[in-house]
Structures are given as structure tokens and as C-alpha cells.
Amino acid sequence: QVHLEESGGGLVQAGGSLTLSCAASGNTFSIYAMGWFRQAPGQDREFVADVSWKDAFTYVIDSVKGRFTISRDKAKNMGYLRMNNLQPEDTGVYYCATIRGSSWSQPDYWGQGTRVTVSS
């Protein structure tokens, strides 16, 4: 079992920055990648970014490139999503997840979600 605990969400004005943290515990050896998803009000859950656990290879979706940075500290079992120049359209509940394989079609574990609200 891998347990994920998120923190760092909150209310921020447009143009501001926020860093989300995801603390992993349990069988962290099994983690292949950690990713972040978000769900805006009335919208489907959207994949945002991921980082491979071993080599820290990263990927972010086009809409957040240049603003969001995903990273991990393997020794500390921590993942991060650094969000700069936040905009109202970034508002939503952000979820941390992990996979043992290479596909995000069925994440193995989810965090509880942390709410990000960006005001204009």
C-alpha cells in the first residue's frame, strides 16, 4: 500500500503562486511515477503533470507549461507541484496519484485532494 497525503492548497489571487506537496508513505519502492490531476467545478478530472520516481523525468500539459513545475524528492518520499502565475481557470481540486506501471489509465493510489481557488 502507498498512502498519499496532500497539502498546500488554498486561496490565491490571479498572478500568485502556490506549491502543492504530496507526502508518500508505505511501499514507496513500488512507485513508478507520481502525477497531479485537477478537477474544476462541473468538469471532468484532468491530468496535469507527472514525474518518474526513479529518474525524475517530467511532463506537463501544454496549458500549464511555463507556469507549473513538477518535481520529486525521492529520499524524502515527497512530490511537489509548483504553480506560478495562477489564473482563475486553474481553480479546482488538485489530486496527487501514483502508478506502478507506465499508464495513467488506472492510478493505483490517490490522495484526498486539495482545493486551489484563484480569484480575479
PLY file of the C-alpha trace (Angstrom):
ply
format ascii 1.0
element vertex 120
property float x
property float y
property float z
element edge 119
property int vertex1
property int vertex2
end_header
0.00 0.00 0.00
1.03 3.54 -0.76
-0.52 6.34 1.25
-0.61 9.84 -0.17
-1.18 12.98 1.84
-1.54 16.32 0.09
-1.10 19.82 1.40
-0.60 23.34 0.15
-3.93 24.25 -1.40
-5.65 27.50 -0.63
-6.94 30.79 -1.92
-4.67 32.94 -4.04
-5.12 35.97 -6.27
-4.52 35.78 -10.01
-0.82 36.04 -10.76
0.14 34.50 -7.47
2.00 31.29 -6.76
1.31 28.17 -4.78
3.22 24.96 -4.12
1.38 21.71 -3.56
3.05 18.88 -1.69
2.35 15.16 -1.73
3.83 13.01 1.00
4.06 9.32 0.14
4.42 6.57 2.69
4.19 2.81 2.77
5.56 0.80 -0.15
7.09 3.74 -1.97
9.52 1.35 -3.65
6.64 0.32 -5.93
6.07 3.83 -7.31
6.88 4.23 -10.99
5.56 7.77 -11.32
3.71 10.41 -9.37
1.22 12.66 -11.08
-1.16 15.50 -10.44
-4.74 15.76 -11.64
-7.23 18.57 -11.20
-10.97 18.87 -11.38
-12.62 22.21 -11.99
-16.21 22.78 -10.89
-18.55 20.97 -13.25
-15.67 19.48 -15.26
-14.05 16.08 -15.65
-10.84 15.30 -13.85
-7.86 16.41 -15.94
-4.31 15.09 -15.98
-1.87 17.93 -15.34
1.67 16.61 -14.89
3.77 13.68 -13.82
7.30 12.82 -12.80
9.02 9.45 -12.92
10.06 8.36 -9.49
13.44 6.88 -10.34
14.87 9.36 -12.83
12.67 12.45 -12.30
11.63 12.70 -15.95
8.81 15.22 -16.12
5.85 16.05 -18.31
3.30 18.85 -18.07
0.31 19.58 -20.25
0.51 22.44 -22.72
-1.91 24.69 -20.87
0.37 24.92 -17.83
3.79 24.75 -19.50
5.99 27.59 -18.35
3.88 28.11 -15.24
3.78 24.75 -13.44
6.76 22.65 -12.44
6.53 19.11 -11.13
9.32 17.59 -9.08
10.04 14.92 -6.54
12.45 14.28 -3.69
12.85 10.52 -3.70
14.85 10.40 -0.48
12.07 12.25 1.34
9.21 10.45 -0.46
7.81 13.82 -1.47
6.29 15.14 -4.65
5.64 18.76 -5.50
3.69 20.84 -7.94
4.96 24.40 -8.10
2.37 26.68 -9.67
3.28 30.18 -10.78
1.20 32.93 -12.39
-2.01 31.24 -11.34
-5.14 32.14 -13.25
-8.84 31.71 -12.41
-9.06 28.80 -14.85
-6.58 26.91 -12.66
-9.21 26.75 -9.92
-10.15 23.25 -8.87
-9.42 20.36 -6.60
-5.91 19.02 -7.19
-5.19 15.34 -6.60
-1.90 13.52 -6.21
-1.70 9.98 -7.56
0.84 7.23 -8.17
1.18 4.33 -10.57
3.27 1.16 -10.52
3.14 0.79 -14.30
3.52 3.25 -17.14
-0.14 4.09 -17.75
-2.34 6.65 -16.04
-5.50 4.86 -17.17
-5.88 3.39 -13.70
-3.88 5.10 -10.98
-3.08 2.79 -8.10
-3.38 5.33 -5.30
-4.94 8.74 -4.83
-4.55 11.48 -2.31
-7.57 13.13 -0.76
-7.33 16.24 -2.91
-6.50 19.80 -2.01
-8.57 22.74 -3.15
-7.00 25.59 -5.12
-9.05 28.72 -5.65
-7.70 31.55 -7.79
-9.56 34.81 -7.56
-9.50 37.57 -10.15
0 1
1 2
2 3
3 4
4 5
5 6
6 7
7 8
8 9
9 10
10 11
11 12
12 13
13 14
14 15
15 16
16 17
17 18
18 19
19 20
20 21
21 22
22 23
23 24
24 25
25 26
26 27
27 28
28 29
29 30
30 31
31 32
32 33
33 34
34 35
35 36
36 37
37 38
38 39
39 40
40 41
41 42
42 43
43 44
44 45
45 46
46 47
47 48
48 49
49 50
50 51
51 52
52 53
53 54
54 55
55 56
56 57
57 58
58 59
59 60
60 61
61 62
62 63
63 64
64 65
65 66
66 67
67 68
68 69
69 70
70 71
71 72
72 73
73 74
74 75
75 76
76 77
77 78
78 79
79 80
80 81
81 82
82 83
83 84
84 85
85 86
86 87
87 88
88 89
89 90
90 91
91 92
92 93
93 94
94 95
95 96
96 97
97 98
98 99
99 100
100 101
101 102
102 103
103 104
104 105
105 106
106 107
107 108
108 109
109 110
110 111
111 112
112 113
113 114
114 115
115 116
116 117
117 118
118 119
